[in-house]
Amino acid sequence: MFNEFYQIFGQMVVIAGILLVFLLFMTLILGKILIHQDRLIFPKVLLFTIDLFYGLFKKFSESIGLDEQIVDHIGVEVRNKVNEKKFKSISDEEKLLILPHCLRNPKCEATLEPSGMVCTGCNKCVIGVLKEKAEIKGYKVFIIPGSTFLKKIIEQNNFKAVLGVACYQDLNLSMMKLSKFAPQGVPLSRDGCVKTKVDPKAVLDKMGLIEDILNEKSSINNISSCSKDNPAKRVL
């Protein structure tokens, strides 16, 4: 009797393993279709796999020769697509813009407060430009050194939507935690601990400002945390 039980149990484990591998393969395929063709198929399946099997999914991706970052890339793209309509329907006054402190210029004059870095508007980096544009729209803007600050911001502020900038992994995990706030994310174009970069047009586009910028015939392609000239002059 026990032999039969263990035999059946073993077969069930094998079948479950095969189904899991199939699910991971399907998620990768659907994720690549989204990334390369901008087609979202079975979003609930994608989010289920990424959220429930996050660590395992990364190891699986590496085992078949892919960069584990593909998992976070897919996660960010899916969440952006799924939440885009709701995000746009929420008033700007009920939105937050979260920027990472690593975008700062090495000569940044910002001070650290309990809510994060306080930008002085020195115009040495892209943060000042994005902060000014976002606040004009009605956003609350926070520049944070780490996830502990994000937790405080969530607890101390009333908001219904959030737009964040970060590396793929931090962005995906943060959007996962903030799923009820219709999150939108813009990944860094160059990540790391310092001198990171983001495409400012992508952030402005998420805020619904890119058309205004283009109409003004402004060039913002090269704004970064490492810019030596005044980015505000190029944007405004």
C-alpha positions as CSV (number, residue, x, y, z in Angstrom):
1,M,0.0,0.0,0.0
2,F,2.8,2.4,0.9
3,N,4.7,1.5,-2.2
4,E,1.7,2.4,-4.3
5,F,1.3,5.7,-2.5
6,Y,4.9,6.7,-3.0
7,Q,4.7,5.6,-6.6
8,I,1.6,7.8,-7.3
9,F,3.1,10.7,-5.3
10,G,6.3,10.4,-7.3
11,Q,4.4,10.5,-10.6
12,M,2.4,13.6,-9.4
13,V,5.7,15.3,-8.6
14,V,7.1,14.6,-12.0
15,I,3.9,15.8,-13.7
16,A,3.9,19.0,-11.6
17,G,7.5,19.6,-12.5
18,I,6.8,19.2,-16.2
19,L,3.8,21.5,-16.0
20,L,6.0,24.1,-14.1
21,V,8.7,23.9,-16.8
22,F,6.0,24.3,-19.5
23,L,4.6,27.3,-17.6
24,L,8.0,29.0,-17.3
25,F,8.7,28.4,-21.0
26,M,5.3,29.8,-22.0
27,T,5.9,32.9,-19.8
28,L,9.2,33.5,-21.5
29,I,7.7,33.2,-24.9
30,L,4.8,35.5,-24.1
31,G,7.1,37.9,-22.5
32,K,9.4,38.1,-25.5
33,I,6.3,38.7,-27.7
34,L,5.4,41.6,-25.5
35,I,8.9,43.1,-25.5
36,H,9.6,42.7,-29.2
37,Q,6.1,43.0,-30.7
38,D,4.3,45.1,-28.1
39,R,1.5,42.4,-27.9
40,L,0.2,41.5,-24.4
41,I,-1.2,37.9,-24.3
42,F,-2.5,36.2,-21.2
43,P,-1.3,39.0,-18.7
44,K,-2.7,37.1,-15.7
45,V,-0.6,34.1,-16.6
46,L,2.5,36.2,-16.9
47,L,2.0,38.0,-13.6
48,F,1.1,34.7,-11.8
49,T,4.3,33.1,-13.0
50,I,6.5,36.1,-12.3
51,D,5.1,36.8,-8.8
52,L,4.7,33.3,-7.6
53,F,7.9,31.8,-9.0
54,Y,10.1,34.9,-9.2
55,G,13.3,33.4,-7.8
56,L,12.8,30.1,-9.6
57,F,12.0,31.8,-12.8
58,K,15.3,33.7,-12.7
59,K,17.3,30.5,-12.1
60,F,15.4,28.8,-14.9
61,S,16.1,31.7,-17.3
62,E,19.8,31.5,-16.5
63,S,19.8,27.7,-16.9
64,I,18.7,28.0,-20.5
65,G,21.3,30.7,-21.3
66,L,19.3,33.9,-20.8
67,D,20.1,36.9,-18.7
68,E,18.0,36.7,-15.5
69,Q,17.1,40.4,-16.0
70,I,14.7,39.2,-18.7
71,V,12.3,38.2,-15.8
72,D,12.2,41.7,-14.4
73,H,12.0,43.2,-17.9
74,I,8.9,41.1,-18.7
75,G,7.5,42.0,-15.3
76,V,7.8,45.7,-15.8
77,E,6.4,45.6,-19.3
78,V,3.4,43.6,-18.3
79,R,2.6,45.8,-15.3
80,N,2.9,48.9,-17.5
81,K,0.5,47.5,-20.0
82,V,-2.0,46.2,-17.5
83,N,-2.1,49.4,-15.4
84,E,-1.7,52.0,-18.2
85,K,-5.4,52.8,-18.6
86,K,-6.2,53.1,-14.9
87,F,-3.0,55.2,-14.4
88,K,-4.1,57.7,-17.0
89,S,-7.7,57.9,-15.5
90,I,-6.4,59.1,-12.2
91,S,-5.8,62.8,-11.6
92,D,-2.2,64.0,-11.4
93,E,-2.8,65.4,-7.9
94,E,-3.2,61.9,-6.7
95,K,0.0,60.6,-8.3
96,L,3.6,60.2,-7.0
97,L,6.8,60.3,-9.0
98,I,9.6,58.3,-7.3
99,L,13.1,58.9,-8.6
100,P,16.3,57.1,-7.5
101,H,19.0,59.2,-5.9
102,C,21.6,57.5,-8.1
103,L,20.5,59.8,-11.0
104,R,22.1,62.7,-9.1
105,N,25.1,64.6,-10.5
106,P,28.3,63.8,-8.5
107,K,28.3,67.4,-7.3
108,C,24.7,67.3,-6.2
109,E,23.8,69.8,-3.5
110,A,20.7,68.0,-2.2
111,T,20.2,67.2,1.5
112,L,18.8,64.1,3.0
113,E,15.5,64.3,4.9
114,P,13.2,61.5,6.3
115,S,11.2,61.6,3.1
116,G,14.3,61.3,0.9
117,M,16.7,63.7,-0.9
118,V,15.6,67.3,-1.1
119,C,16.4,68.7,-4.6
120,T,17.7,72.3,-4.5
121,G,17.0,72.8,-8.2
122,C,20.7,73.3,-9.1
123,N,20.0,72.1,-12.7
124,K,23.1,69.9,-12.7
125,C,21.1,66.7,-13.5
126,V,17.9,65.4,-15.0
127,I,16.2,65.1,-11.6
128,G,15.6,68.9,-11.4
129,V,14.0,68.9,-14.8
130,L,11.7,65.9,-14.1
131,K,10.8,67.2,-10.6
132,E,9.8,70.6,-11.9
133,K,7.7,69.2,-14.8
134,A,6.0,66.7,-12.5
135,E,5.2,69.2,-9.8
136,I,3.6,71.6,-12.4
137,K,1.4,68.7,-13.3
138,G,0.4,68.2,-9.7
139,Y,2.6,65.2,-8.8
140,K,4.3,64.7,-5.5
141,V,7.9,64.0,-6.2
142,F,10.3,61.9,-4.0
143,I,14.0,61.2,-4.6
144,I,14.9,58.1,-2.5
145,P,18.1,56.3,-1.6
146,G,16.5,53.0,-0.9
147,S,13.4,50.8,-0.4
148,T,13.0,51.8,3.2
149,F,12.1,55.3,2.2
150,L,9.5,53.9,-0.2
151,K,7.8,52.2,2.7
152,K,7.6,55.5,4.7
153,I,6.3,57.4,1.6
154,I,3.5,54.8,1.2
155,E,2.6,55.0,4.9
156,Q,2.7,58.8,5.1
157,N,1.0,59.9,1.8
158,N,-2.4,59.6,0.3
159,F,-2.2,58.7,-3.4
160,K,-3.9,56.5,-6.0
161,A,-1.1,56.0,-8.6
162,V,2.6,56.0,-8.8
163,L,5.3,56.4,-11.5
164,G,8.7,55.1,-10.7
165,V,12.2,55.1,-12.2
166,A,14.7,52.4,-11.2
167,C,16.7,49.5,-12.5
168,Y,14.7,46.6,-13.8
169,Q,14.9,44.5,-10.7
170,D,14.0,47.2,-8.2
171,L,11.3,48.5,-10.5
172,N,9.6,45.2,-11.0
173,L,9.7,44.3,-7.2
174,S,8.4,47.8,-6.3
175,M,5.6,47.6,-8.9
176,M,4.7,44.2,-7.5
177,K,4.4,45.7,-4.0
178,L,2.4,48.7,-5.3
179,S,0.1,46.7,-7.5
180,K,-3.1,48.4,-6.1
181,F,-1.8,51.8,-7.0
182,A,-1.8,51.4,-10.8
183,P,2.0,51.6,-11.0
184,Q,3.9,52.7,-14.1
185,G,7.6,52.3,-14.4
186,V,10.5,53.6,-16.5
187,P,13.7,51.5,-16.3
188,L,17.1,53.2,-16.1
189,S,19.0,53.1,-19.4
190,R,22.2,52.7,-17.5
191,D,22.0,51.3,-14.0
192,G,24.5,51.1,-11.1
193,C,25.0,52.9,-7.8
194,V,26.1,56.2,-9.3
195,K,26.0,58.2,-12.6
196,T,23.0,56.3,-13.8
197,K,20.9,57.4,-16.7
198,V,17.2,57.5,-17.7
199,D,15.5,58.5,-20.9
200,P,13.7,61.7,-19.8
201,K,11.4,61.5,-22.8
202,A,10.1,58.2,-21.5
203,V,9.3,59.7,-18.1
204,L,7.7,62.7,-19.6
205,D,5.6,60.5,-21.9
206,K,4.3,58.6,-18.9
207,M,3.2,61.9,-17.4
208,G,1.5,62.9,-20.6
209,L,4.0,65.7,-21.4
210,I,6.0,64.4,-24.3
211,E,3.7,66.0,-26.9
212,D,4.1,69.4,-25.2
213,I,7.9,69.0,-25.2
214,L,8.0,67.9,-28.9
215,N,5.8,70.8,-29.9
216,E,8.2,73.2,-28.3
217,K,10.9,71.6,-30.5
218,S,13.1,70.9,-27.4
219,S,16.0,68.5,-27.5
220,I,16.1,66.2,-24.5
221,N,17.8,63.2,-25.9
222,N,21.1,63.6,-24.0
223,I,19.9,64.7,-20.5
224,S,21.4,62.5,-17.9
225,S,22.8,62.6,-14.3
226,C,26.2,63.1,-15.8
227,S,25.3,66.1,-18.0
228,K,27.8,68.9,-17.6
229,D,25.6,71.6,-19.2
230,N,22.3,72.9,-17.9
231,P,19.6,70.4,-18.8
232,A,16.8,72.7,-17.9
233,K,17.8,75.1,-20.7
234,R,17.5,72.3,-23.2
235,V,14.1,71.2,-22.1
236,L,12.3,74.4,-21.5
